[in-house]
Amino acid sequence: MSSENVIIYNCNVEEIGPKFVNSLTNSTLLITGGTGSIGKELTRQVLENYDVRKLIIFSRDELKQAIMREEFDNNGKLRWLLGDIRDLQRLRMAFHQVTHLIHAAALKRVDTGEYNPSEFIKTNILGSQNVVDAAIESNVKKVIALSTDKASSPINLYGATKLTADKLFISANNYGKPKGTAFSVVRYGNVMGSRGSVIPFFKEIAAQGKKIPITDFRMTRFWISIEHAANFILNSFEKMNGGELYVPKIPSMKIIDLAKAISPNSEIYETGIRPGEKLHEEMISEDDSRRTYILEDRYVVTPVISNWGFNVPENVRYMQDGKAYRSDSNDLWLTEKDIATYLTNSTIK
């Protein structure tokens, strides 16, 4: 794959056109965990490209909300609600008159989850069930929950809680669809430019003249820019009927190529794989492949059980049975040159 194609995966939001009419037009959209990296990018794209009536940022941290409010110049369409998804009563109040919802709130650090499993369960599983219950009670029309490649064939606590959350949201259609609330899930890989991304860490180490640590030189990951991830999420509101788990077609990269692209002259050394870490990531398992069909820009994993009547479009092509969508066997790859080109043109610090 040549470097000129990187823009495909960087995703120019302008392609969708300014303030175009779609299902978000005149809607009230709420984002749980809205002060995070993806929440900020979603907010930017919504305000620039979608004519919503109101955009509600729901999160726990008042300082992050204050900082974000200034970043968006106290935009009149923004509303700010403090709360925790562990608090069902607060969610019921927050979801009043909300028509569309993006569930981004989660605990995400793999190593922290291994040491604090009960806290991850309370937020990622029990909190997600609260979001489901409050959304149905509040007659929210469409809900999209954000997932992770670590939810496919999970080996760590974080991935296991996110897989459970995925199942909760897809299954919620059995109760929600008859009442007018549809649930879908978006699953993607490492987001370049998000908080916790390895890029700023590598840059900081290189700037100090130190060796760059990599847990294993063979390690591969899926690559998606934060702009592409947010655009993919918002676009999924148009496509979803309820019950879909969307996976974008994105390239893979070798972590060692990323390190070399960031600092070609730095020495790189192996540290060994950390607890709960995979050598390669996976977004669709072998067993899920047989119920996954392919669209131009994404894969769609269909539900195991769909008592609400999930309909698959006619004449779609399915994935090869038994072939997982993994970062080491992907058809699309970024070279060290591709990564360097992206980093040169990006705003990642």
C-alpha positions, 0 to 999 in steps of 0.5 A: 500500500503506497503512502498516497493512499493514507488519506483514505484512512485519515478520512476527510470529514469534509467529504460528507458536506457541510450541515447535510440532512440526515438522521441527526438533523434537528436531533438531541445527541448525548455522548457518555464519556464525552470529554475523552479524546473520541468525545471531543472529536465527535463534538467537533465533527457534529458541530461542524457538519451536522445540524443538531438541535442540542449536543449533551456532554455527559461525564464525571470530571467537572474540570475536563468539562470546564476545559472542553467548554472553553475549547469550544468557545461556549457553543450554544448547542452544547450542554454539560451534565455531570454524572456517572453511568454507574448511577441509573437514576442520573442517566434517566434524568440525563436522557430526557428528550434525547433522540440519539446516543453515543456510549463512549464512557468506559475504563480502558487501561488493560493493566489497570483492569487486571489489577482492579477487575471489580471496578471495570465490571462496575463501569463497563458492564453494569454501567452499560446495562444502566445505559441500555435501561435508561435509553429504553425508558427514555425512548431514545431512538438510536444508540451506538456503543463503542467497542474495541478490538480487545473485545474479540476473543479477549484474553484480558479483563478489559476485553472481556468486559467490553465483549460483555457490553457488546452482547448487552447492547446487541441483545437490548434490541429484543426489548428496545426495538418493539418500543422504538429504541435501536442499538448497534455497536461500532468496533475499531482498533487503536486510535492514533491521536487519542489519549493513551496513544503510544505515539506521544509516548514514543515521541517523548522517549525519543526527544529525551534521547532514550531507547524506545521500548517495544514489548515484542518486535513482532507485534502488529496493530490495526490503525485508525485515525481519530478523525476516521473513527469519529466519522465512522461512528456518526455515519453508522447512525445512517446505516443502522437498523439495530443489531449490527456490530460494525467493523471498519476496513482499516490497515494494519501496522507493525509497532516497530515500523511506528517507532522507526517512523517517529524516530528513525535514529533511536535505538529500539529494544524489547521489554517482553509482552505485558500481562493481558497484552496480545501479540496481534489484535483481532476485530472479528473472530473465526467463529463470528466470520460465518455471520459477518457480511461485507460492505464497501467500507466495513464488515457487519457482524450479525447477531447470534439471536435476533427475536426482533427480526434482524434483516440482512440486505439482499445479495451481500457477500459474506466473510470466508467461514473460519477466517478471522479479521486479525492485524497480522493477516490483514489485506491492508498494511501501512509501511514505515513511509506511510506512517511517517507521512501521516505523522507529518500531516497530523496534529498528534503531539 
